[in-house]
């Protein structure tokens, strides 16, 4: 692979975490208890459920309710409470966003990528507000392009969304990396666009994946440096 000059990132699960404190308040308001740690672990399992969902040939955008049902089930919220909580989550996401907490080390990682002289971008399956959420979470000015599937009419793993990013950045696929966290969406999409994908597997769910894999985003710059010097 040639030396890379562009790094693309997924947003949710890579740069931004779900607002677990808000979700916990919704759950507790319905007289069910949980913890932030349990919610984080449950969210990882919900993402793996979306991975299976897409492998079965369905669109990730159609998995919203199933994603949250899986999450809520993993923290033992009674099934009869799921729909009410999910409706409240959707309303809040449209109004103020749900993925609004920067993942530990992510802002510094993106800053270091930019400081190394690489072009940076985001390619996200989102609902039209990912640029706004990133800016409000400490990433303002750090990306040369932010591609939101809702706004461009294509979603991962469709290679067209990556082609849009490459065109905006003036980048070539074989000189680009993409860091994502769902294999069937992120790695498959990047590969179909001719881009090398790197998997961020924070909860060690994909040990058997045949792709570069890191456990924390703070490891990413070292991975890039090793690649560039190889």
N, C-alpha and C positions, 0 to 999 in steps of 0.2 A: 504494500500500500504506500502511495506517495506521502510525503509530509503533509500534515493537515494544516489548513488555514482557517477553518470554520468549525465552530462547535454549536450544535443545536441541543436544546433541552426540552423535555416535557415539563409541564407546569405542576399539576396536581400529583402529589406523591414523590416528586423530585425536588421542586423548588418550594412548593406550598403544601402545607398540611391542612387537613380538615380542622375546623374550629371545634375541637373536642369539648371545650368548656361550655360552649353554647349547646352542643348536642346533649351534654350531661344535664344541663338545666331543663331542656325539654323532657328528657326521660324522668328526671326527679319530680317535675311538675305533675307527672302522671303516677306518682307514688311507686316508682321503680328505681332502684339504686344501682349505681355503677361507679367506676373510677376512670380517670383519664388514661391510666396505663392499660386497663382492659379495653377501652375504646380504641386505643392505638393498635393493639394486637388484633382486635376484631376487624378493624379497617383493612389490615393487611390481608386477612382471609377474604374479605369482601372483594378486594382487588383481584385475588386469585380466582374468585368465582366469575368475575368479569372476563378474565383471561380464558376460562373454559367456555364461557358464553360466546365469545368471539370465535374460538376454535370450532364451535358448532355451526358457524356460518352466519351468526346474527350480528347486528350492528351494536357497537358499544353505546351509542346514544340511546338505544332502546333498553339499556340495562339499569337505568337510574333507580327504579323502584326495587328491582331484584338486588342491586348492590346494597341498598340500605336495609332491605329485609334480612340479608345475610349478616350484615353488621349488627343489627339489633338482636337477631337470634343468638349471636355469639356472646352477647352480654345478658342473655336470659330475659330480655324484655318480652312480656307476654304477646303472642301473635295478634290479639285483638287490639293492641295499642299501636301496631305498626303503621297502619294507614294514616292515622291522625298525626303521628310524628313525622312521617314522610311528607305529608301535605304541608306541614309547618316548615319543614326543611326546604322544600321547593320554593315556597313563598319568600323565605329569608334569602335564599340563593339569588332569586331574581332581584331582590331589593338591595341587599348589601353584600352578597357573596358568602360562600361557605368555606372555600379554600383560601384562607386569609392569613395563615400563620406561617412565616418563613421557617423552613426546615433547618435545623441546627447545622451551621457551617455552610449553608447553600449560598448566601449572599457573598461571603468571603471567597467561595470557590469561583463564582461568576466574576467577581472583581479580579481575581488572579488570572483567569482565562483572558480577560480583556487586557490586563497589564502585560500579558505575554504577546500581545499584538494580534490575537486571533479575533475574527469576526464572531459575533454571538447572536443567537436567535432562539426563539421559542416556537415549538410546533405543538399545539394542544387541541385535544378534543374538548371543546368548551361550549358555553352557552352565550357568548357574545361579550363577556366582561373580563376576560383573562388579563388583558393589558392593564385595565383599571385596577384589578386586584394585585397584580405584580407591583405596579407603581406604589400602591398604598402599603405594600409589605416590605419596602426597602430596596426594591429593584429598579426604581426609576432611573432612566438613563443608562442602564447596563446592557440593553439589547439593541442590536441594529435592526431587528425585525421581530415582530410578534404575530404569529399566524394562528388565528382562532378559527376552528372548523366551522362554527356557526356563521361566521362572517364571510368565509371564502367558499362555502358550499361543498367542501370535501373533508372527510374525516379519516384519521388513521384507522386501519392500515393501508388505505388507498394511497398509492405513491404520488398522486397528484398534489396532495397537501405539502409533501416534501418538495416537489418540483416548484411550487409557488414560493416556498421559503428560499430555495436556491436561486431562483430568478431574482427575487428582491435583494438578495445579498451579493449577487454576481459570483456565486460559488459553484464549484464542480463537485459532483457527488463523491468522487474518489478522493477528495481532499477534505471531506466533511465527516465529523463524528456526531452521533445522536445519543444522548443519555436519556433512557426511559426506564419505566419500572414494570411494564406489563408485556411479557414476551409476545403474545399473539397480536398485540396492537402496535407496540413500539418497535420491537426488534424486527418483526415481520414487515412492518411498514417501511422501516429504514432500509432493510435488505432489498425490498422490491424497488426502491428508488436508487439502489446502487450505493447506499450510504452504510458505513460501518456503525453498527449499534452496540452500545455498552449498556448492560443491565445494572440498575441500582436495585439491589435486593436487600433492603434494610432488615427484613425479618427472616432471612435465610430460607425462603420458600422454594427456591428454584435451583437446588444444588446440582441437578442433572442437566441444566441448560447448556447447550453447545454454543456459547457466546462469551465474550469478555464480561466479567461480573465483578462488581465491587459491593461492599457492604455498607459504606458510608460515603456521602458525597464529598467529604473532606479527603477521600483517597483519589478523587478523580484527577486532580492536577498532577499527582505523582504518576498515575497511569498514563496520562498524556505525555509527560516528560520521558518516560521509558519508551513509549512508542516512537516519539520524535527522534530519540537517540539510537534506536535500533538500526 
